[in-house]
Amino acid sequence: MAIRRVVTYPEEVLVTKALPVTGMDSDIVRLMDDMAETMYVSNGIGLAAPQVGVSLRVLTMDVVPEKKNGKSQLIQIANPVIVEGHGHVVYEEGCLSFPGISAPVSRLSQIYVKAIGRDGNEFVFEADGLAAICLQHEIDHLEGITFIDRLTGLQRRLALREYVKARREENPNYDAAIVR
Protein backbone atom coordinates (compact mmCIF):
# COMPACT_ATOMS: atom_id res chain seq x y z
CA MET A 1 0.00 0.00 0.00
CA ALA A 2 1.07 3.55 -0.63
CA ILE A 3 -0.09 6.96 0.45
CA ARG A 4 -1.19 9.03 -2.53
CA ARG A 5 -1.38 12.79 -2.90
CA VAL A 6 -4.87 14.18 -2.33
CA VAL A 7 -5.65 16.60 -5.15
CA THR A 8 -7.30 19.88 -4.23
CA TYR A 9 -9.84 22.09 -5.92
CA PRO A 10 -9.81 23.32 -8.67
CA GLU A 11 -7.86 20.44 -10.27
CA GLU A 12 -9.69 19.25 -13.39
CA VAL A 13 -10.03 15.62 -12.26
CA LEU A 14 -12.35 16.79 -9.45
CA VAL A 15 -14.88 18.30 -11.85
CA THR A 16 -14.80 15.54 -14.48
CA LYS A 17 -17.10 12.50 -14.51
CA ALA A 18 -15.06 9.40 -13.65
CA LEU A 19 -14.93 6.35 -15.90
CA PRO A 20 -16.57 3.08 -14.86
CA VAL A 21 -14.45 0.17 -13.70
CA THR A 22 -14.69 -2.50 -16.41
CA GLY A 23 -13.29 -5.35 -14.36
CA MET A 24 -11.99 -5.89 -10.86
CA ASP A 25 -8.28 -6.70 -11.02
CA SER A 26 -5.17 -6.36 -8.88
CA ASP A 27 -4.62 -2.75 -10.03
CA ILE A 28 -8.09 -1.72 -8.83
CA VAL A 29 -7.64 -3.58 -5.53
CA ARG A 30 -4.25 -1.87 -5.07
CA LEU A 31 -5.89 1.50 -5.80
CA MET A 32 -8.56 0.75 -3.18
CA ASP A 33 -5.90 -0.17 -0.62
CA ASP A 34 -3.86 2.96 -1.40
CA MET A 35 -7.00 5.07 -1.09
CA ALA A 36 -7.85 3.55 2.30
CA GLU A 37 -4.36 4.22 3.62
CA THR A 38 -4.44 7.77 2.22
CA MET A 39 -7.88 8.38 3.76
CA TYR A 40 -6.79 7.19 7.21
CA VAL A 41 -3.52 9.17 7.16
CA SER A 42 -5.47 12.28 6.07
CA ASN A 43 -8.05 11.82 8.87
CA GLY A 44 -10.88 11.49 6.36
CA ILE A 45 -13.95 9.27 6.46
CA GLY A 46 -14.30 8.89 2.69
CA LEU A 47 -12.23 9.21 -0.46
CA ALA A 48 -13.10 8.90 -4.16
CA ALA A 49 -10.52 7.92 -6.78
CA PRO A 50 -10.63 11.35 -8.50
CA GLN A 51 -9.39 12.82 -5.20
CA VAL A 52 -6.13 10.93 -5.70
CA GLY A 53 -5.95 11.91 -9.36
CA VAL A 54 -7.49 8.73 -10.81
CA SER A 55 -10.60 9.16 -12.96
CA LEU A 56 -12.26 5.84 -12.08
CA ARG A 57 -15.54 5.13 -10.27
CA VAL A 58 -13.97 3.79 -7.09
CA LEU A 59 -14.52 4.93 -3.51
CA THR A 60 -13.50 3.96 -0.04
CA MET A 61 -15.04 5.03 3.24
CA ASP A 62 -14.99 4.32 6.94
CA VAL A 63 -17.31 6.48 9.00
CA VAL A 64 -16.00 4.83 12.18
CA PRO A 65 -12.21 5.06 11.63
CA GLU A 66 -11.46 3.52 15.04
CA LYS A 67 -11.93 -0.21 14.83
CA LYS A 68 -15.25 -1.19 16.37
CA ASN A 69 -15.08 -4.47 18.31
CA GLY A 70 -11.83 -5.23 16.49
CA LYS A 71 -13.53 -5.08 13.08
CA SER A 72 -12.92 -2.39 10.48
CA GLN A 73 -15.91 -0.48 9.13
CA LEU A 74 -14.06 0.01 5.82
CA ILE A 75 -16.13 -0.06 2.62
CA GLN A 76 -14.33 -0.28 -0.74
CA ILE A 77 -16.51 -0.33 -3.84
CA ALA A 78 -16.53 0.34 -7.57
CA ASN A 79 -19.25 1.72 -9.84
CA PRO A 80 -21.64 2.71 -7.03
CA VAL A 81 -25.14 3.83 -8.02
CA ILE A 82 -27.86 5.08 -5.68
CA VAL A 83 -30.92 3.02 -6.62
CA GLU A 84 -33.31 4.37 -4.00
CA GLY A 85 -33.35 7.05 -1.34
CA HIS A 86 -35.61 8.44 1.37
CA GLY A 87 -35.76 11.25 3.89
CA HIS A 88 -33.79 14.43 4.18
CA VAL A 89 -30.92 15.61 6.34
CA VAL A 90 -28.64 18.65 6.40
CA TYR A 91 -25.09 17.98 7.57
CA GLU A 92 -21.99 20.16 7.90
CA GLU A 93 -19.65 18.58 5.34
CA GLY A 94 -15.96 19.00 4.78
CA CYS A 95 -13.74 17.51 2.10
CA LEU A 96 -10.09 16.49 1.87
CA SER A 97 -9.98 18.23 -1.53
CA PHE A 98 -11.18 21.49 0.08
CA PRO A 99 -8.95 21.75 3.14
CA GLY A 100 -9.97 24.33 5.70
CA ILE A 101 -13.67 24.71 4.91
CA SER A 102 -17.03 23.10 5.59
CA ALA A 103 -20.63 23.93 4.75
CA PRO A 104 -24.14 22.59 5.39
CA VAL A 105 -25.28 20.27 2.58
CA SER A 106 -28.72 18.73 2.07
CA ARG A 107 -28.70 14.95 1.45
CA LEU A 108 -30.97 11.91 1.51
CA SER A 109 -31.02 10.38 4.99
CA GLN A 110 -31.31 6.76 3.80
CA ILE A 111 -30.07 5.26 0.55
CA TYR A 112 -29.74 1.92 -1.21
CA VAL A 113 -26.59 1.55 -3.29
CA LYS A 114 -25.73 -0.97 -6.00
CA ALA A 115 -21.97 -1.48 -6.36
CA ILE A 116 -19.17 -3.92 -7.14
CA GLY A 117 -17.13 -5.20 -4.20
CA ARG A 118 -13.43 -6.04 -4.03
CA ASP A 119 -14.32 -9.60 -5.00
CA GLY A 120 -15.81 -8.40 -8.31
CA ASN A 121 -19.38 -9.30 -7.35
CA GLU A 122 -22.25 -6.84 -7.62
CA PHE A 123 -24.38 -6.29 -4.52
CA VAL A 124 -26.93 -3.86 -3.06
CA PHE A 125 -26.67 -2.44 0.43
CA GLU A 126 -28.47 0.07 2.63
CA ALA A 127 -26.86 3.06 4.33
CA ASP A 128 -28.29 5.68 6.65
CA GLY A 129 -27.02 8.48 8.86
CA LEU A 130 -23.40 9.48 8.37
CA ALA A 131 -22.74 6.50 6.08
CA ALA A 132 -25.48 7.68 3.68
CA ILE A 133 -24.14 11.24 3.76
CA CYS A 134 -20.57 10.10 3.11
CA LEU A 135 -21.57 7.77 0.27
CA GLN A 136 -23.52 10.55 -1.46
CA HIS A 137 -20.56 12.93 -1.06
CA GLU A 138 -18.13 10.40 -2.56
CA ILE A 139 -20.52 9.35 -5.36
CA ASP A 140 -20.85 13.05 -6.22
CA HIS A 141 -17.05 13.13 -6.67
CA LEU A 142 -17.40 10.30 -9.19
CA GLU A 143 -19.88 12.46 -11.10
CA GLY A 144 -17.53 15.45 -11.10
CA ILE A 145 -19.67 17.21 -8.49
CA THR A 146 -18.10 18.76 -5.39
CA PHE A 147 -19.91 19.57 -2.16
CA ILE A 148 -19.70 23.30 -2.93
CA ASP A 149 -21.72 22.60 -6.10
CA ARG A 150 -24.58 21.60 -3.77
CA LEU A 151 -24.62 25.06 -2.14
CA THR A 152 -26.67 28.11 -3.10
CA GLY A 153 -24.90 30.86 -5.04
CA LEU A 154 -24.20 32.97 -1.96
CA GLN A 155 -23.16 29.98 0.17
CA ARG A 156 -20.82 28.84 -2.62
CA ARG A 157 -19.18 32.27 -2.93
CA LEU A 158 -18.68 32.47 0.83
CA ALA A 159 -17.26 28.93 0.97
CA LEU A 160 -14.84 29.67 -1.89
CA ARG A 161 -13.77 32.90 -0.20
CA GLU A 162 -13.05 30.92 2.99
CA TYR A 163 -11.23 28.27 0.92
CA VAL A 164 -8.93 30.86 -0.66
CA LYS A 165 -8.27 32.35 2.78
CA ALA A 166 -7.37 28.91 4.19
CA ARG A 167 -5.12 28.13 1.21
CA ARG A 168 -3.34 31.50 1.55
CA GLU A 169 -2.68 30.83 5.23
CA GLU A 170 -1.02 27.61 4.11
CA ASN A 171 0.76 29.24 1.14
CA PRO A 172 0.88 33.07 0.93
CA ASN A 173 1.54 32.82 -2.83
CA TYR A 174 -1.63 30.80 -3.54
CA ASP A 175 -3.17 32.01 -6.82
CA ALA A 176 -6.80 32.79 -6.00
CA ALA A 177 -7.54 33.60 -9.66
CA ILE A 178 -7.78 29.87 -10.43
CA VAL A 179 -10.70 29.39 -8.00
CA ARG A 180 -14.10 30.05 -9.55
TITI-745093 format. One line per field, with one value per residue: residue number from 1; residue in one letter; x, y, z negated of N, C-alpha, C, O in turn. Coordinates in steps of 0.02 Angstrom, whole numbers, plus 32768, in hexadecimal, padded with zeros to 4 digits. Atoms other than C-alpha are relative to their C-alpha. Layout:
<recs>
seq: (NUM/...)
type: (A/...)
nx: (X/...)
ny: (Y/...)
nz: (Z/...)
cax: (X/...)
cay: (Y/...)
caz: (Z/...)
cx: (X/...)
cy: (Y/...)
cz: (Z/...)
ox: (X/...)
oy: (Y/...)
oz: (Z/...)
</recs>
This chain:
<recs>
seq: (1/2/3/4/5/6/7/8/9/10/11/12/13/14/15/16/17/18/19/20/21/22/23/24/25/26/27/28/29/30/31/32/33/34/35/36/37/38/39/40/41/42/43/44/45/46/47/48/49/50/51/52/53/54/55/56/57/58/59/60/61/62/63/64/65/66/67/68/69/70/71/72/73/74/75/76/77/78/79/80/81/82/83/84/85/86/87/88/89/90/91/92/93/94/95/96/97/98/99/100/101/102/103/104/105/106/107/108/109/110/111/112/113/114/115/116/117/118/119/120/121/122/123/124/125/126/127/128/129/130/131/132/133/134/135/136/137/138/139/140/141/142/143/144/145/146/147/148/149/150/151/152/153/154/155/156/157/158/159/160/161/162/163/164/165/166/167/168/169/170/171/172/173/174/175/176/177/178/179/180)
type: (M/A/I/R/R/V/V/T/Y/P/E/E/V/L/V/T/K/A/L/P/V/T/G/M/D/S/D/I/V/R/L/M/D/D/M/A/E/T/M/Y/V/S/N/G/I/G/L/A/A/P/Q/V/G/V/S/L/R/V/L/T/M/D/V/V/P/E/K/K/N/G/K/S/Q/L/I/Q/I/A/N/P/V/I/V/E/G/H/G/H/V/V/Y/E/E/G/C/L/S/F/P/G/I/S/A/P/V/S/R/L/S/Q/I/Y/V/K/A/I/G/R/D/G/N/E/F/V/F/E/A/D/G/L/A/A/I/C/L/Q/H/E/I/D/H/L/E/G/I/T/F/I/D/R/L/T/G/L/Q/R/R/L/A/L/R/E/Y/V/K/A/R/R/E/E/N/P/N/Y/D/A/A/I/V/R)
nx: (802A/7FDB/8027/8003/800D/8045/8003/802C/8025/802D/7FE3/8031/801A/8036/803E/800A/8021/7FD1/800F/8012/7FD0/8019/7FF1/7FD9/7FBF/7FD0/7FF3/8038/7FFB/7FC7/801A/802C/7FD6/7FDD/8031/8011/7FC7/7FFE/8039/7FF1/7FC9/801A/8037/8040/802E/8010/7FD3/8010/7FC3/7FEB/7FDC/7FB9/7FEB/8012/8044/8025/8038/7FEB/7FFF/7FF4/8018/8004/801C/7FEA/7FBA/7FE6/801D/8037/7FFE/7FC9/8010/8000/803F/7FEA/8025/7FDA/802D/7FF8/803D/803C/803A/8038/803B/803C/7FEF/8038/7FF2/7FD9/7FD6/7FCD/7FC5/7FC6/7FCF/7FBE/7FE6/7FB7/7FEC/800E/7FE8/800B/8045/8039/803E/803A/8016/803D/7FF7/8030/7FEC/7FFA/7FF7/7FEE/7FCA/7FE8/7FB8/7FD6/7FD1/7FBB/8000/8019/8048/802E/802D/8026/7FFF/8022/7FD9/8024/7FD7/7FC1/7FEB/8025/7FE5/7FBD/8007/8018/7FC9/7FCD/801E/7FFD/7FBD/7FFB/8026/7FE0/8024/7FE2/8034/8012/8031/8041/8012/801F/7FCE/7FE0/7FDA/7FC6/7FCF/7FE3/7FD5/7FC3/7FD8/7FE0/7FCF/7FC5/7FE0/7FDE/7FC7/7FCD/7FDF/7FD2/7FCF/800F/7FFE/8036/8020/8049/8021/8013/803C/803C)
ny: (7FC4/7FC1/7FC3/7FD8/7FB9/7FEC/7FC5/7FCD/7FD4/8012/802F/8017/8043/7FFB/7FE8/8029/8040/8038/8038/803C/8038/8033/8042/7FFC/8022/7FEF/7FB8/7FDF/8011/7FD9/7FBB/7FFE/8003/7FC0/7FCD/8009/7FE8/7FB8/7FE5/8004/7FD2/7FBC/7FF8/7FFC/8039/8018/7FE8/8018/8005/7FC0/7FD9/8013/7FF5/8039/7FF6/803F/8001/8028/7FDA/8022/7FD8/801E/7FCB/800E/8011/802B/8043/800E/8046/8020/8007/7FC2/7FEC/7FEB/8013/7FF2/8015/7FE3/7FF3/7FF9/7FDC/7FFC/801B/7FE9/7FD6/7FE6/7FD2/7FC3/7FEB/7FCE/8011/7FD5/802A/7FEA/8029/8000/7FD8/7FBA/7FF9/7FC2/7FE6/802D/7FDD/802B/801C/8028/8043/8033/801C/8049/8012/8044/7FF9/803A/7FF6/803B/8007/8014/8043/7FFD/800F/7FC8/8008/7FC5/7FF8/7FC6/7FD4/7FC7/7FD5/7FE7/802A/7FE9/7FBE/800A/8021/7FD0/7FD0/8020/800D/7FBF/7FF8/802A/7FDD/7FBF/7FCF/7FF5/7FEC/7FB9/7FFD/800C/7FC4/7FC9/7FD2/7FD9/802F/8016/7FC8/7FF9/803B/7FF8/7FCA/801F/802F/7FD9/7FE7/8039/8013/7FCB/8009/8038/7FEA/7FBA/7FF4/8025/7FD8/8002/7FF6/8041/8018/7FE1)
nz: (8000/7FFC/800B/7FC4/8009/7FF8/7FD6/801B/7FD3/7FCA/7FCF/7FCE/800E/8031/7FE1/7FC5/8010/7FFF/7FD5/8025/8005/7FD1/801C/803E/7FF9/8036/7FFF/8021/8048/801A/8005/803B/803C/8005/8014/8047/8027/7FF8/8026/8047/8010/7FF8/8030/7FDD/8009/7FBE/7FCC/7FBD/7FD7/7FE4/8032/7FFD/7FBB/7FD5/7FE8/8000/802E/803A/803E/803F/8038/8043/802A/8044/7FF5/8034/7FF7/802D/8014/7FDD/7FB9/7FD9/7FE1/7FBD/7FC4/7FC2/7FCB/7FBD/7FDA/802A/7FE6/8030/7FDE/8024/8039/8027/8036/7FF3/8038/7FF0/8027/7FF4/7FDE/7FEC/7FC9/7FFD/7FC6/8011/8045/8024/7FFE/8005/7FF3/8007/7FC0/8004/7FE4/8013/8040/7FF8/7FB9/7FEB/7FCF/7FDB/7FF4/7FF7/8038/7FF2/7FE4/7FBB/7FFF/800A/8039/8014/8049/801C/802C/801C/802A/7FE6/7FC8/7FC5/7FEE/7FE5/7FBF/7FCF/7FF4/7FD7/7FBE/7FDD/7FE4/7FC4/7FCC/7FF3/8029/8042/8031/7FF8/7FCA/8020/8027/7FDB/7FE5/8035/802A/7FD9/7FFE/8043/800B/7FD8/801F/803A/7FE5/7FEA/803D/8020/7FD6/8006/8041/7FF5/7FCE/7FF2/7FB7/7FDF/7FCB/8008/7FBF/7FE4/8022/7FE6)
cax: (8000/8036/7FFB/7FC4/7FBB/7F0D/7EE6/7E93/7E14/7E15/7E77/7E1C/7E0A/7D96/7D18/7D1C/7CA9/7D0F/7D16/7CC3/7D2E/7D21/7D68/7DA9/7E62/7EFE/7F19/7E6B/7E82/7F2C/7ED9/7E54/7ED9/7F3F/7EA2/7E77/7F26/7F22/7E76/7EAD/7F50/7EEE/7E6D/7DE0/7D47/7D35/7D9C/7D71/7DF2/7DEC/7E2B/7ECE/7ED6/7E89/7DEE/7D9B/7CF7/7D46/7D2A/7D5D/7D10/7D12/7C9E/7CE0/7D9D/7DC3/7DAB/7D06/7D0E/7DB1/7D5C/7D7A/7CE4/7D41/7CDA/7D34/7CC6/7CC6/7C3E/7BC6/7B17/7A8F/79F6/797E/797D/790C/7904/7967/79F6/7A68/7B19/7BB4/7C2A/7CE2/7D51/7E07/7E0D/7DD1/7E41/7E0E/7D54/7CAD/7BF9/7B49/7B10/7A64/7A65/79F3/79F1/79E2/7A21/7A31/7ACF/7AFA/7BB6/7C41/7CA8/7D60/7D34/7CEA/7C37/7BA8/7B3D/7ABE/7ACB/7A71/7AC1/7A7A/7AB9/7B6E/7B8F/7B06/7B49/7BFC/7BC9/7B68/7BFC/7C75/7BFE/7BEE/7CAB/7C9A/7C1E/7C94/7C29/7C77/7C1C/7C27/7BC2/7B33/7B31/7ACA/7B23/7B46/7B7A/7BEF/7C41/7C5A/7CA1/7D1A/7D50/7D74/7DCE/7E42/7E62/7E8F/7F00/7F59/7F7A/7FCD/8026/802C/804D/7FAE/7F61/7EAC/7E87/7E7B/7DE9/7D3F)
cay: (8000/80B2/815C/81C3/827F/82C5/833E/83E2/8451/848E/83FE/83C2/830D/8347/8393/8309/8271/81D6/813E/809A/8008/7F83/7EF4/7EDA/7EB1/7EC2/7F76/7FAA/7F4D/7FA2/804B/8025/7FF8/8094/80FE/80B2/80D3/8184/81A3/8168/81CB/8266/824F/823E/81CF/81BC/81CD/81BD/818C/8237/8281/8222/8253/81B4/81CA/8124/8100/80BD/80F6/80C6/80FC/80D8/8144/80F2/80FD/80B0/7FF6/7FC4/7F21/7EFB/7F02/7F88/7FE8/8000/7FFD/7FF2/7FEF/8011/8056/8088/80C0/80FE/8097/80DB/8161/81A6/8232/82D2/830D/83A4/8383/83F0/83A1/83B6/836B/8338/8390/8432/8440/84C0/84D4/8483/84AD/846A/83F6/83A8/82EC/8254/8207/8152/8107/8060/804D/7FD0/7FB6/7F3C/7EFC/7ED2/7E20/7E5C/7E2F/7EAA/7EC6/7F3F/7F86/8004/8099/811C/81A8/81DA/8145/8180/8232/81F9/8184/820F/8287/8208/81D4/828D/8291/8203/826F/8305/835D/83AA/83D2/848D/846A/8438/84E5/857D/8607/8671/85DB/85A2/864E/8658/85A6/85CC/866D/860A/8586/8607/8652/85A6/857E/8627/8605/8564/85B6/8675/8669/8604/8641/8668/8690/85D5/85BD/85DE)
caz: (8000/8020/7FE9/807E/8091/8075/8101/80D4/8128/81B1/8202/829E/8265/81D9/8251/82D4/82D5/82AB/831B/82E7/82AD/8335/82CE/821F/8227/81BC/81F6/81BA/8114/80FD/8122/809F/801F/8046/8036/7F8D/7F4B/7F91/7F44/7E98/7E9A/7ED0/7E44/7EC2/7EBD/7F79/8017/80D0/8153/81A9/8104/811D/81D4/821C/8288/825C/8202/8162/80B0/8002/7F5E/7EA5/7E3E/7D9F/7DBA/7D10/7D1B/7CCE/7C6D/7CC7/7D72/7DF4/7E37/7EDD/7F7D/8025/80C0/817A/81EC/815F/8191/811C/814B/80C8/8043/7FBB/7F3E/7F2F/7EC3/7EC0/7E86/7E75/7EF5/7F11/7F97/7FA3/804C/7FFC/7F63/7EE3/7F0B/7EE8/7F12/7EF2/7F7F/7F99/7FB8/7FB5/7F07/7F42/7FE5/803D/80A4/812C/813E/8165/80D2/80C9/80FA/81A0/816F/817D/80E2/8099/7FEA/7F7C/7F27/7EB3/7E45/7E5D/7ED0/7F48/7F44/7F64/7FF2/8049/8035/8080/810C/8137/814D/81CC/822B/822B/81A8/810D/806C/8092/8131/80BC/806B/809B/80FC/8062/7FF7/8083/8093/7FD6/7FD0/805E/800A/7F6B/7FD2/8021/7F75/7F2E/7FC3/7FB3/7EFA/7F32/7FC7/7FD1/808E/80B1/8155/812C/81E3/8209/8190/81DD)
cx: (802C/7FD0/8005/7FF2/7FB6/7FFF/7FCD/7FE0/802D/801E/7FC9/7FE1/7FC6/7FBE/7FF1/7FE0/8032/7FE7/7FED/803A/7FE3/800F/802A/8040/802F/8010/7FC9/8003/8039/7FEB/7FD4/8029/8027/7FD1/7FEE/8039/8004/7FC9/800F/8036/7FE9/7FC8/7FBD/7FD4/7FEA/8031/7FEB/803F/8014/8027/8049/8018/7FF0/7FB7/7FDC/7FCB/800E/7FFC/800F/7FE6/8001/7FE9/800E/8049/8020/7FDE/7FCC/7FFF/8035/7FF4/7FFF/7FBB/800D/7FD3/8029/7FD6/8011/7FBA/7FC1/7FCA/7FCB/7FC1/7FBF/8017/7FC1/8018/802D/8027/8030/803A/803A/8038/8041/8019/804C/801A/7FF1/8017/7FEF/7FB9/7FCE/7FC1/7FC6/7FE6/7FC2/800A/7FC3/8018/8008/8006/800C/8030/800F/8048/8022/8033/8045/8005/7FE6/7FB6/7FD7/7FD2/7FDC/8002/7FDD/8030/7FD2/802F/803F/8019/7FDD/801A/8044/7FFD/7FE9/8036/8033/7FE6/7FFC/8044/8007/7FDA/801F/7FDE/8022/7FCA/7FEF/7FCF/7FB9/7FE7/7FDC/8038/8026/802A/8040/8036/8022/802F/8041/802C/8026/8036/8040/8025/8029/803E/8038/8023/8034/8039/7FEF/7FFF/7FC9/7FDD/7FB5/7FDB/7FE9/7FC0/7FC4/7FC3)
cy: (803E/803A/802A/8049/800E/8040/8031/8028/803A/7FD0/7FE0/7FBC/8002/8016/7FDB/7FBE/7FC7/7FC7/7FC2/7FCE/7FC8/7FB9/8008/7FD8/8018/804B/8027/7FF2/8027/804A/8007/8001/8041/8037/7FFA/801A/804C/8021/8000/8031/8048/8010/800C/7FC5/7FE4/801D/7FE0/8002/8042/802C/7FED/8002/7FC9/8006/7FBD/8002/7FD0/802D/7FD3/802C/7FD7/8037/7FF5/7FEB/7FD5/7FBC/7FF2/7FB5/7FD9/7FF7/8044/800D/8015/7FE4/8015/7FE5/8023/8008/8006/802A/8000/7FEA/8016/802A/801C/8033/803A/8011/8036/7FF3/802E/7FD4/8025/7FD2/8006/8029/804A/800D/8044/801B/7FC8/8029/7FCF/7FEA/7FD4/7FBE/7FD4/7FE1/7FB4/7FF1/7FB5/8008/7FBD/800D/7FBD/8000/7FED/7FBC/7FFE/7FF2/803F/7FF0/8041/8003/8041/8028/8037/8029/8018/7FD6/8015/8043/7FF8/7FE0/8032/8033/7FE0/7FEE/8040/800B/7FD7/801E/8043/8038/8005/8019/804A/800A/7FF6/803D/8033/802F/8026/7FD2/7FEA/8036/8008/7FC6/8007/8037/7FE4/7FCF/8024/801A/7FC8/7FEB/8034/7FFD/7FC9/8015/8048/8011/7FDB/802E/7FF8/8007/7FBE/7FE5/8027/7FE6)
cz: (8000/7FF2/8040/7FEF/800B/8029/7FE3/8038/8014/8034/8029/7FF0/7FCE/801E/8041/7FEB/8009/802C/7FD7/7FFF/802B/7FE7/7FC2/8009/7FC9/7FFF/7FDB/7FB5/7FE0/7FF9/7FC2/7FBF/7FF5/7FE9/7FB7/7FD5/8003/7FD7/7FB5/7FEB/8002/7FD0/8022/7FF0/8044/8033/8042/802A/8021/7FCE/7FFA/8048/8031/8014/800B/7FCA/7FC6/7FC3/7FC5/7FC8/7FC0/7FD1/7FB6/8005/7FCA/8008/7FCA/7FF1/8027/804B/8022/801D/8049/8037/803C/803A/8042/801F/7FD5/8022/7FC9/8025/7FDF/7FC5/7FE0/7FCE/8015/7FC2/8019/7FD1/8014/801D/800B/8036/8001/803B/7FF9/7FB9/7FE2/8001/7FF5/800D/7FF8/8045/7FF3/8024/7FEE/7FBE/8002/804A/8007/803A/8020/8012/800D/7FC7/8018/8022/8048/8006/7FF3/7FC5/7FF3/7FB4/7FED/7FD5/7FE7/7FD5/8023/803B/8040/8019/8022/8045/8036/8012/802F/8046/8029/801F/8041/803A/8013/7FDB/7FBD/7FD0/8006/803A/7FE6/7FD9/802B/8019/7FCB/7FD3/8024/8001/7FBC/7FF2/8027/7FE5/7FC4/8015/8015/7FC3/7FDE/8029/7FFB/7FBC/8005/802F/8015/804B/8026/8031/7FFD/8042/801E/7FE1/8019/7FDC)
ox: (8064/7F95/803C/7FD8/7F99/801C/7F9C/7FFA/804E/8010/7F94/7FA5/7F9D/7F89/7FCB/7FF5/8053/7FAB/8008/8063/7FA9/7FF4/8058/803E/801C/801E/7FD7/7FF8/8032/7FFC/7FDC/801A/802C/7FE3/7FE8/802D/8010/7FD4/8003/8030/8002/7FAC/7F94/7FEB/7FC8/804D/7FE1/806B/804F/8050/8070/804A/800A/7F8B/7FCC/7FD2/7FF1/8010/8005/7FE9/7FFD/8010/7FFE/8059/804C/7FA2/7FD8/7FF7/802C/801E/7FE2/7F96/7FE3/7FC5/803F/7FCC/8033/7F8C/7F8D/7FD8/7FBC/7FAD/7F89/804C/7F8E/8053/8041/800E/8045/8031/8042/8057/8043/7FF5/8068/8053/8001/7FEE/7FF5/7FAB/7FDD/7FC2/7FCF/7FDB/7FC1/8021/7F9B/8054/8029/7FDF/8022/8023/8016/8059/8003/8054/8050/8033/7FE5/7F9A/7FE9/7FBD/7FF0/7FFB/7FD6/805B/7FA7/8069/803E/8037/7FFC/8022/804F/8020/8004/803D/8049/800A/8007/8049/8027/7FE8/8005/7FE5/8030/7F95/7FB7/7FAD/7F89/7FB0/7FE0/8071/8064/8063/8075/8071/805F/8065/8077/806A/8061/806A/8078/8063/8062/8072/8073/805E/8069/8073/7FC0/7FE3/7FCB/7FCB/7F99/7FA0/7FBC/7FA3/7FC1/7F8B)
oy: (803D/8037/8036/8058/7FF8/8072/801D/802E/8056/7FD7/7FCC/7FB2/7FD4/800B/7FF4/7FA0/7FC1/7FBF/7FB8/7FCC/7FB5/7F89/8031/7F9C/8041/8066/8057/801F/803F/8069/8037/8027/8059/8061/802D/803E/806D/8054/8032/8053/8072/8047/8032/7F94/7FB1/8053/7FA3/802C/8051/8056/8011/7FE3/7FC9/8005/7FAA/8025/7F99/8068/7F96/806A/7F99/8060/801F/7FB0/7FAC/7FB8/7FFC/7F8D/7F9E/7FDB/8074/7FDE/8036/7FA8/804E/7FA8/8057/7FE3/7FE9/805C/7FCC/8009/8011/801F/8025/8035/8040/800D/8034/7FED/803F/7FAD/8061/7FA3/803C/8042/8072/801C/8078/804E/7F8D/8067/7F92/8013/7FAE/7FBC/7FE6/7FD9/7F97/800A/7F93/802D/7F8A/8043/7F88/8032/7FE1/7FAF/7FC9/7FF5/8069/7FB7/8076/7FD0/806F/800C/8050/8016/8028/7FF1/8018/804E/8016/7FF5/8032/8045/8001/7FF4/803F/8020/7FEE/800E/8066/8073/7FD3/802F/805E/803D/8007/803C/8031/8029/802A/7FE3/7FE4/8028/8012/7FD0/7FF7/8031/7FF2/7FC9/800E/8019/7FD2/7FDC/8022/800F/7FCC/8001/8052/8044/7FD8/8066/7FC7/7FF6/7FBD/7FB5/8065/7FFA)
oz: (7FE8/8003/8059/7FB9/803C/8015/7FC3/806F/7FE8/8070/8010/7FFC/7FCD/8000/806B/7FBA/803C/8036/7FA0/802D/8023/8003/7FC0/8018/7F9F/7FCA/7FB7/7F8C/7FA8/7FC7/7F9C/7F91/7FBD/7FC0/7F94/7FA4/7FD0/7FB6/7F93/7FB8/7FDD/7FD2/800A/7FD2/8047/8028/8045/801F/8024/7FE3/7FDB/8059/8069/7FE9/8043/7F98/7FC2/7FC6/7FC7/7FCD/7FC1/7FBA/7F8C/7FFF/7FD9/8014/7F8E/801F/8036/806D/8008/802D/8068/8038/8040/803F/8043/800F/7FE6/8043/7FAC/8056/7FFD/7FA9/8000/7FBB/804E/7F8A/8052/7F94/804E/7FF9/8017/804A/7FFB/8039/8025/7F8D/8003/7FE1/7FFD/8008/8001/8071/7FC3/805D/7FC3/7FB4/7FD6/8072/7FD8/8069/7FFE/802A/8008/7FBA/8053/8049/8067/803C/7FCA/7FBB/800C/7F92/8015/7FB3/800A/7FCB/805E/8069/8075/8055/8057/8073/806D/804C/805F/8077/8065/8059/8070/8074/803E/7FED/7F9D/7FE5/7FF5/803D/8008/7FBD/8069/8003/7FCD/7FC2/8004/7FF7/7FB9/7FD5/800E/7FE7/7FBA/7FF5/8004/7FC1/7FCA/800C/7FFD/7FB7/7FE5/8025/803B/805F/8063/8020/8014/8046/8048/7FFC/8016/7FEB)
</recs>
